[in-house]
Amino acid sequence: MLRWLNNSGVVIVCAILFASCELVDLRPVGMKIEPAESDSLLPNPNSPVILSFDTEMERHEAESILQISCDSGTVNGDRYWNGNALYFVPVPGWTAGVRYTLSLSGTLRSVDGRELRLERFVSFYAINKSAPPLLDWHSPADGASVGTGDVIMEFHFSCPMERLSVESALVVEGMGNKTFEWSDDDRILRVFPEKSLAAWTVYRWTLKESARSRDGVPLPRTISAQFATNLDQVMPRVQNVYPVLHSQGRWLPTGFDIETGLGPSQGIAVEFNKVMGENVLRSLRFEPAISGRTELLSEKTVLYIPSRDIEPETAYTLIVSGDTRDSEGLKIGRDFRISFVADIPFLKVLSFNADGVPVLESRAGTYNGDLGSVLGVRVGATGEFSFTIWFSLNFTTEEKQNAATKIYLETFFPKNLPSVALNSVSWISNDRLRMTWEGLRAGSSTEEHYYRLVIPGGKGGITNGGGMYFKEDQYLYLEAVK
């Protein structure tokens, strides 16, 4: 009985083993990889990486172990199936010259239960295997000190570059608009700022790795550097202010100081210690205001030309704005001020000489009612009266004529005296005027006759043609006697 049982157990075990051999599939899962070998080259930017299986796989597991990376990190892509083949296509497309690595690490299962253990790494390229471009040299150097004018940035590459990608990848903080110039078969790039750079400013630039060679290969990494516009350490300042005189087509220094030496028909020169920027032409103002124009006398000197002579005996202040910049863009920093009184006198009467009467000399430079001056003058039987006025300045030909028509003699007391008339007028020199009037009537012991000589003053009065005029109306009271 025991022997029978032992034989039955053997039969049962064999039956179980036989049944098990029918359920277990020991065939390996077949797989092909494209690209199959390291350093392979995919032909175009959208060529897929393909894992082809000889049986249907658990798709999620297969998709999860497929990883592709490069120096910049993991590559994002779309995964899709075509039958038993898994395709991977990068979202941005492959980049030329970049070395990619396909990593397959883990265990996959087929739908029929078989397993495939993988530990595979395949390196490959796309489009071409060209070497990446390098930035061999650039100017200004990192950390360099430069001026603000005529700054040109220059970049030298190791191979011909794709222009638009480089220009788009270059960022210069604070520079604004710029122009690009390529040379040496697109190996050298020069960058010109449209405007002068700001003084004492740090400019940082970045060339992103999106800059590509003509073969489409990007820079290996982003490159950054900086430079400062602090080469010029000398601050601008006003060095001198002086009067200038126009002579033979040039403006020449008069040799006098500005505080008291500015004469008629002269300009004001403001000299700086260094070459100035164009805004210096807008940097001058006066208190009180003086109308005129500004010109450059030299690179360091600006000239202000008044449109007319400034007011006599008036204190002015010249102000140079603190925002005035030199050619490098450095500011003066604070307003410069200097006060002056022009050496432009008022017109005066030096003497009055009536025929047959001693010369009446100038007192305080003027004759007016406040002086209480009354001069007795003899009047002939015909009522004629002649006198000569000596002025303090010469008159031009035109103003001689104007002055003769503006000076007048009027009845003063009594009011019923008949009016007088001008008989003759002549200039015996550039500063002496002789006039003869008629119709005057001499007074008597019982009735005094007074006349008033009026020389109009102020800007609307007589002028000598050089901008000088009387400060106010001039009066001289005449008593007509026999």
PLY file of the C-alpha trace (Angstrom):
ply
format ascii 1.0
element vertex 482
property float x
property float y
property float z
element edge 481
property int vertex1
property int vertex2
end_header
0.00 0.00 0.00
2.80 2.40 0.93
4.61 1.58 -2.29
1.52 2.50 -4.26
1.26 5.85 -2.54
4.88 6.65 -3.28
4.41 5.94 -6.95
1.25 8.06 -7.03
3.12 11.07 -5.55
5.75 10.92 -8.23
3.06 10.84 -10.89
1.29 13.89 -9.34
4.53 15.93 -9.13
5.36 15.13 -12.75
1.88 16.13 -13.81
2.21 19.47 -12.02
5.59 20.14 -13.60
4.28 19.25 -17.02
1.33 21.60 -16.59
3.65 24.40 -15.44
5.89 24.05 -18.50
2.90 24.68 -20.69
2.03 28.05 -18.92
5.52 29.74 -18.75
6.84 31.47 -21.99
10.58 31.65 -21.74
11.17 33.48 -25.05
13.05 36.82 -24.71
11.39 40.09 -25.77
13.02 41.47 -28.90
13.78 45.22 -29.24
15.54 47.49 -31.73
16.74 51.04 -31.11
17.04 53.80 -33.67
19.67 55.27 -33.59
21.27 51.90 -32.91
24.89 52.91 -32.35
26.60 55.66 -30.39
27.65 58.79 -32.30
24.92 58.16 -34.87
23.50 61.17 -36.75
19.79 61.86 -37.11
19.15 63.58 -40.46
16.84 66.46 -39.54
15.45 68.42 -36.54
12.30 66.27 -36.27
13.77 62.80 -36.81
12.27 60.45 -34.18
14.06 58.17 -31.73
12.33 54.77 -32.09
12.07 51.75 -29.80
10.67 48.81 -31.82
9.43 45.72 -29.94
8.54 42.34 -31.40
5.50 42.05 -29.17
2.93 44.29 -27.63
4.28 46.02 -24.51
2.83 47.63 -21.41
2.99 51.09 -22.96
3.09 53.24 -19.86
6.14 51.36 -18.55
7.94 51.63 -21.85
7.23 55.34 -22.12
8.43 56.03 -18.57
11.92 54.57 -18.97
12.71 56.43 -22.23
14.75 59.52 -21.29
16.84 61.77 -23.54
19.20 64.43 -22.20
21.99 66.80 -23.24
24.31 69.21 -21.46
21.48 71.70 -20.93
19.19 69.10 -19.28
16.37 66.72 -20.11
14.81 67.00 -23.55
11.04 67.40 -23.63
9.25 65.51 -26.37
6.10 63.87 -27.62
5.77 60.07 -27.25
3.40 58.08 -29.45
2.98 54.46 -30.65
2.84 53.04 -34.12
1.98 49.38 -33.66
4.62 47.96 -31.33
7.04 50.84 -31.97
7.43 53.75 -29.52
8.38 57.10 -31.13
9.96 60.09 -29.41
10.00 63.48 -31.19
11.48 66.53 -29.37
9.07 69.43 -28.96
11.61 72.15 -29.91
13.32 69.92 -32.50
16.89 68.64 -32.34
19.68 71.21 -32.29
22.57 70.80 -34.67
25.90 69.78 -33.21
24.52 68.91 -29.76
25.41 65.54 -28.27
22.30 63.78 -26.95
22.11 60.66 -24.78
19.27 58.12 -24.90
18.90 56.41 -21.50
16.93 53.16 -21.03
17.08 51.86 -17.49
14.50 49.64 -15.84
12.25 46.65 -16.39
9.55 46.43 -19.05
6.76 43.90 -19.36
5.01 42.68 -22.40
1.28 42.20 -22.49
1.80 38.39 -22.43
3.74 38.66 -19.16
7.36 38.48 -20.30
9.89 40.88 -18.84
12.72 42.88 -20.43
15.43 44.29 -18.22
17.26 47.27 -19.83
20.40 49.23 -19.01
21.26 50.91 -22.30
22.82 54.31 -23.17
23.14 55.52 -26.74
24.73 58.86 -27.70
23.75 60.56 -30.94
23.67 63.87 -32.86
21.15 65.50 -35.17
21.61 67.45 -38.44
25.41 67.65 -38.15
28.32 67.02 -35.81
29.88 70.47 -36.24
31.87 71.84 -33.32
30.11 74.51 -31.26
31.08 78.14 -31.89
33.29 79.89 -29.36
33.67 83.56 -28.48
37.44 83.95 -28.88
37.70 87.65 -27.97
35.57 90.66 -27.14
36.03 94.37 -26.53
35.70 96.20 -24.18
37.30 93.58 -21.95
35.44 92.40 -18.89
35.75 95.10 -16.21
37.37 97.65 -18.57
37.07 101.43 -18.16
36.04 103.32 -21.29
34.83 106.77 -22.34
31.28 107.57 -23.36
31.78 108.66 -26.96
32.59 106.45 -29.94
32.29 103.24 -27.91
32.25 100.20 -30.22
31.62 96.72 -28.89
33.39 93.99 -30.86
33.02 90.19 -30.79
35.27 87.65 -32.52
33.89 84.12 -33.04
35.67 80.89 -33.91
33.47 80.20 -36.95
30.92 81.93 -39.20
27.79 82.84 -37.26
24.11 83.05 -38.10
23.58 86.82 -37.89
20.01 87.12 -36.69
20.42 84.58 -33.89
23.48 86.40 -32.55
21.92 89.85 -32.76
18.80 88.57 -30.99
20.86 86.81 -28.32
22.94 89.88 -27.44
21.49 91.98 -24.61
23.26 95.13 -23.39
21.59 96.61 -20.31
20.94 100.34 -20.62
22.37 100.81 -24.11
19.14 101.31 -26.03
19.07 101.09 -29.82
22.17 99.90 -31.60
23.36 98.93 -35.07
25.32 95.82 -36.11
28.15 95.42 -38.58
29.50 92.00 -39.65
32.84 91.20 -41.30
35.37 88.40 -41.88
32.76 86.00 -43.26
30.47 86.65 -40.28
33.15 85.84 -37.72
33.45 89.44 -36.41
30.54 91.48 -35.09
30.80 95.20 -34.26
28.02 96.90 -32.29
27.48 100.68 -32.47
25.25 102.44 -29.89
22.94 104.99 -31.49
23.55 107.45 -28.63
26.56 108.24 -26.50
26.69 106.21 -23.32
26.03 107.72 -19.91
29.07 108.73 -17.90
30.15 106.74 -14.85
27.73 103.90 -15.57
28.27 100.14 -15.51
27.04 98.40 -18.68
26.44 94.66 -18.49
26.02 92.55 -21.59
24.91 88.97 -22.09
25.27 86.74 -25.13
22.75 83.96 -24.71
23.43 80.40 -25.80
20.70 80.80 -28.40
23.34 82.46 -30.60
24.16 79.93 -33.33
26.83 79.29 -35.87
25.99 79.27 -39.55
25.70 75.45 -39.23
23.01 75.94 -36.58
25.13 74.95 -33.58
24.49 77.09 -30.48
27.03 78.51 -28.10
27.97 75.99 -25.40
26.91 78.42 -22.68
25.67 81.95 -22.02
28.48 84.52 -21.82
28.34 87.71 -19.75
30.71 90.58 -19.04
30.61 94.26 -18.06
32.47 97.53 -18.56
32.24 100.99 -17.00
32.25 104.44 -18.60
34.53 105.90 -15.92
37.70 106.51 -17.91
37.38 110.28 -17.59
37.83 111.35 -13.96
38.08 115.13 -14.53
34.90 117.04 -13.69
33.95 119.94 -16.00
33.94 123.48 -14.60
33.79 127.08 -15.77
37.36 128.30 -16.09
36.88 131.90 -17.22
34.24 134.42 -18.30
35.33 137.46 -20.30
34.08 140.06 -22.84
34.90 139.62 -26.54
34.83 142.07 -29.43
33.96 141.23 -33.03
36.76 142.31 -35.35
37.51 141.25 -38.95
35.18 138.28 -38.78
36.48 136.98 -35.45
35.60 137.34 -31.79
38.65 138.45 -29.83
39.12 138.93 -26.06
39.06 142.59 -25.02
41.47 142.00 -22.14
39.00 143.32 -19.55
37.20 141.35 -16.86
33.49 140.58 -17.09
32.54 142.19 -13.77
33.02 145.76 -15.03
34.51 145.49 -18.52
31.65 144.50 -20.83
31.27 147.25 -23.40
28.74 148.06 -26.11
28.38 145.64 -29.06
30.42 143.02 -27.23
29.75 139.34 -26.53
30.32 137.20 -23.44
32.67 134.19 -23.68
32.37 131.34 -21.16
35.45 129.10 -21.16
35.45 125.60 -19.65
38.37 123.43 -18.57
37.63 120.67 -21.11
35.77 119.85 -24.32
32.04 120.32 -23.79
28.96 118.55 -25.14
26.38 120.10 -27.42
23.99 120.89 -24.56
26.37 123.69 -23.52
24.61 125.85 -26.13
21.48 125.70 -23.98
23.20 126.08 -20.62
23.41 129.88 -20.24
20.81 132.22 -18.80
20.80 135.68 -17.30
18.97 137.40 -14.45
17.44 139.76 -15.50
17.00 138.16 -18.92
19.14 139.24 -21.86
17.89 138.33 -25.34
20.48 136.93 -27.74
21.95 133.79 -29.25
24.61 131.26 -28.31
27.44 129.96 -30.49
30.48 127.75 -29.99
33.65 129.81 -30.04
35.77 126.64 -29.64
35.40 123.12 -28.27
35.87 124.52 -24.77
34.31 127.97 -25.12
30.72 129.07 -25.69
29.85 132.61 -26.84
26.70 134.55 -25.95
25.88 137.40 -28.34
23.24 139.84 -27.02
20.76 140.93 -29.66
21.20 144.49 -28.41
23.32 146.28 -25.85
22.33 145.48 -22.31
20.99 148.06 -19.88
23.53 150.58 -18.57
24.29 150.67 -14.85
22.28 147.48 -14.26
23.54 144.49 -12.27
23.20 141.18 -14.13
23.96 137.60 -13.13
25.20 135.02 -15.62
24.16 131.48 -14.66
25.66 128.33 -16.17
23.36 125.37 -15.43
24.67 122.60 -13.21
23.31 120.13 -15.77
25.84 121.33 -18.37
27.77 118.29 -19.62
31.17 117.78 -21.16
31.76 115.61 -24.21
31.88 112.53 -21.96
28.54 113.38 -20.35
29.91 114.49 -16.97
27.93 117.31 -15.34
29.23 120.47 -13.72
27.11 119.49 -10.75
25.97 122.87 -9.46
25.01 126.18 -11.06
27.88 128.56 -11.75
27.06 132.24 -11.12
28.90 135.47 -11.78
27.53 139.01 -11.46
28.56 141.97 -13.59
27.65 145.56 -14.48
28.25 146.47 -18.10
30.69 149.22 -18.94
27.95 150.90 -20.97
27.19 154.41 -19.69
24.04 156.41 -20.04
24.16 159.21 -22.55
24.82 162.57 -20.88
25.08 166.26 -21.70
28.57 167.51 -20.91
27.88 171.18 -21.57
25.34 173.68 -22.91
26.64 176.84 -24.60
24.19 179.55 -25.64
25.52 182.37 -27.81
26.78 185.16 -25.66
26.37 183.15 -22.45
29.16 181.39 -20.50
29.27 177.62 -20.93
27.02 175.73 -18.52
28.95 172.64 -17.43
27.39 169.31 -16.57
26.38 168.80 -12.96
25.81 165.15 -12.02
25.74 164.48 -15.73
22.21 165.70 -16.34
20.08 168.80 -16.60
16.60 168.40 -15.19
13.97 170.22 -13.24
15.19 168.76 -9.98
18.40 170.76 -10.33
16.44 173.99 -10.44
18.71 175.28 -13.19
17.51 178.39 -14.94
19.79 179.96 -17.51
19.29 183.51 -18.65
19.79 183.84 -22.41
19.75 186.87 -24.65
17.21 187.00 -27.42
17.79 189.18 -30.47
15.38 191.68 -31.83
14.12 189.09 -34.34
13.55 186.50 -31.57
16.41 184.25 -32.66
18.29 182.11 -30.16
21.27 179.77 -30.92
23.04 177.23 -28.70
25.40 174.24 -28.86
24.95 170.94 -26.92
28.01 168.79 -26.22
27.08 165.11 -25.66
29.14 162.54 -23.78
29.26 160.10 -26.73
29.50 160.26 -30.51
26.40 159.82 -32.66
26.02 157.83 -35.85
24.88 159.59 -39.02
21.37 158.17 -38.78
20.95 159.02 -35.12
22.20 162.56 -35.71
19.17 163.13 -37.90
16.82 161.46 -35.42
18.18 163.40 -32.48
17.74 166.73 -34.26
14.06 166.02 -34.81
13.41 164.82 -31.23
15.00 167.69 -29.30
12.56 170.57 -28.95
12.10 173.95 -27.31
8.71 174.76 -25.82
7.07 177.70 -24.07
6.86 177.26 -20.33
5.61 180.48 -18.69
3.38 182.25 -19.24
1.30 179.78 -21.20
0.08 182.39 -23.65
3.52 182.87 -25.18
3.49 182.11 -28.90
5.19 178.87 -29.94
8.72 178.90 -31.29
10.09 177.29 -34.47
13.34 175.61 -35.42
15.28 177.78 -37.82
18.40 175.68 -38.46
20.26 172.63 -37.13
23.74 171.27 -37.77
26.24 168.88 -36.25
29.61 170.58 -35.91
31.17 167.27 -34.80
29.99 163.75 -33.98
29.17 164.80 -30.41
28.21 168.50 -30.77
24.85 169.71 -32.01
24.10 173.38 -32.87
20.51 174.60 -33.12
18.92 177.99 -33.88
15.34 178.72 -32.85
13.16 181.73 -33.69
10.02 183.30 -32.31
11.25 183.73 -28.73
10.12 186.86 -26.87
12.21 188.54 -24.25
10.57 189.30 -20.95
10.44 192.64 -19.14
10.75 193.96 -15.64
7.08 193.31 -15.12
6.75 189.90 -16.91
9.37 187.16 -17.11
9.33 184.78 -20.09
10.51 181.19 -19.65
11.14 178.43 -22.19
12.06 174.79 -21.63
14.56 172.79 -23.71
13.62 169.09 -23.73
15.97 166.24 -24.66
13.88 163.02 -24.58
15.41 160.19 -22.55
14.74 156.52 -21.95
14.68 153.82 -24.65
12.16 155.82 -26.66
14.25 158.96 -26.55
17.34 159.86 -28.51
20.15 157.33 -28.81
23.65 157.61 -30.17
23.31 154.60 -32.49
25.45 152.40 -30.26
22.73 151.51 -27.81
23.35 154.37 -25.38
20.52 156.68 -24.36
19.62 159.13 -21.62
18.42 157.54 -18.42
15.49 160.00 -18.35
14.25 163.15 -20.02
16.66 166.07 -19.79
15.34 169.59 -19.10
16.93 173.00 -19.15
14.89 176.09 -18.26
15.72 179.27 -20.15
14.75 182.83 -19.23
14.59 184.99 -22.33
16.03 188.47 -21.66
16.90 191.45 -23.88
0 1
1 2
2 3
3 4
4 5
5 6
6 7
7 8
8 9
9 10
10 11
11 12
12 13
13 14
14 15
15 16
16 17
17 18
18 19
19 20
20 21
21 22
22 23
23 24
24 25
25 26
26 27
27 28
28 29
29 30
30 31
31 32
32 33
33 34
34 35
35 36
36 37
37 38
38 39
39 40
40 41
41 42
42 43
43 44
44 45
45 46
46 47
47 48
48 49
49 50
50 51
51 52
52 53
53 54
54 55
55 56
56 57
57 58
58 59
59 60
60 61
61 62
62 63
63 64
64 65
65 66
66 67
67 68
68 69
69 70
70 71
71 72
72 73
73 74
74 75
75 76
76 77
77 78
78 79
79 80
80 81
81 82
82 83
83 84
84 85
85 86
86 87
87 88
88 89
89 90
90 91
91 92
92 93
93 94
94 95
95 96
96 97
97 98
98 99
99 100
100 101
101 102
102 103
103 104
104 105
105 106
106 107
107 108
108 109
109 110
110 111
111 112
112 113
113 114
114 115
115 116
116 117
117 118
118 119
119 120
120 121
121 122
122 123
123 124
124 125
125 126
126 127
127 128
128 129
129 130
130 131
131 132
132 133
133 134
134 135
135 136
136 137
137 138
138 139
139 140
140 141
141 142
142 143
143 144
144 145
145 146
146 147
147 148
148 149
149 150
150 151
151 152
152 153
153 154
154 155
155 156
156 157
157 158
158 159
159 160
160 161
161 162
162 163
163 164
164 165
165 166
166 167
167 168
168 169
169 170
170 171
171 172
172 173
173 174
174 175
175 176
176 177
177 178
178 179
179 180
180 181
181 182
182 183
183 184
184 185
185 186
186 187
187 188
188 189
189 190
190 191
191 192
192 193
193 194
194 195
195 196
196 197
197 198
198 199
199 200
200 201
201 202
202 203
203 204
204 205
205 206
206 207
207 208
208 209
209 210
210 211
211 212
212 213
213 214
214 215
215 216
216 217
217 218
218 219
219 220
220 221
221 222
222 223
223 224
224 225
225 226
226 227
227 228
228 229
229 230
230 231
231 232
232 233
233 234
234 235
235 236
236 237
237 238
238 239
239 240
240 241
241 242
242 243
243 244
244 245
245 246
246 247
247 248
248 249
249 250
250 251
251 252
252 253
253 254
254 255
255 256
256 257
257 258
258 259
259 260
260 261
261 262
262 263
263 264
264 265
265 266
266 267
267 268
268 269
269 270
270 271
271 272
272 273
273 274
274 275
275 276
276 277
277 278
278 279
279 280
280 281
281 282
282 283
283 284
284 285
285 286
286 287
287 288
288 289
289 290
290 291
291 292
292 293
293 294
294 295
295 296
296 297
297 298
298 299
299 300
300 301
301 302
302 303
303 304
304 305
305 306
306 307
307 308
308 309
309 310
310 311
311 312
312 313
313 314
314 315
315 316
316 317
317 318
318 319
319 320
320 321
321 322
322 323
323 324
324 325
325 326
326 327
327 328
328 329
329 330
330 331
331 332
332 333
333 334
334 335
335 336
336 337
337 338
338 339
339 340
340 341
341 342
342 343
343 344
344 345
345 346
346 347
347 348
348 349
349 350
350 351
351 352
352 353
353 354
354 355
355 356
356 357
357 358
358 359
359 360
360 361
361 362
362 363
363 364
364 365
365 366
366 367
367 368
368 369
369 370
370 371
371 372
372 373
373 374
374 375
375 376
376 377
377 378
378 379
379 380
380 381
381 382
382 383
383 384
384 385
385 386
386 387
387 388
388 389
389 390
390 391
391 392
392 393
393 394
394 395
395 396
396 397
397 398
398 399
399 400
400 401
401 402
402 403
403 404
404 405
405 406
406 407
407 408
408 409
409 410
410 411
411 412
412 413
413 414
414 415
415 416
416 417
417 418
418 419
419 420
420 421
421 422
422 423
423 424
424 425
425 426
426 427
427 428
428 429
429 430
430 431
431 432
432 433
433 434
434 435
435 436
436 437
437 438
438 439
439 440
440 441
441 442
442 443
443 444
444 445
445 446
446 447
447 448
448 449
449 450
450 451
451 452
452 453
453 454
454 455
455 456
456 457
457 458
458 459
459 460
460 461
461 462
462 463
463 464
464 465
465 466
466 467
467 468
468 469
469 470
470 471
471 472
472 473
473 474
474 475
475 476
476 477
477 478
478 479
479 480
480 481
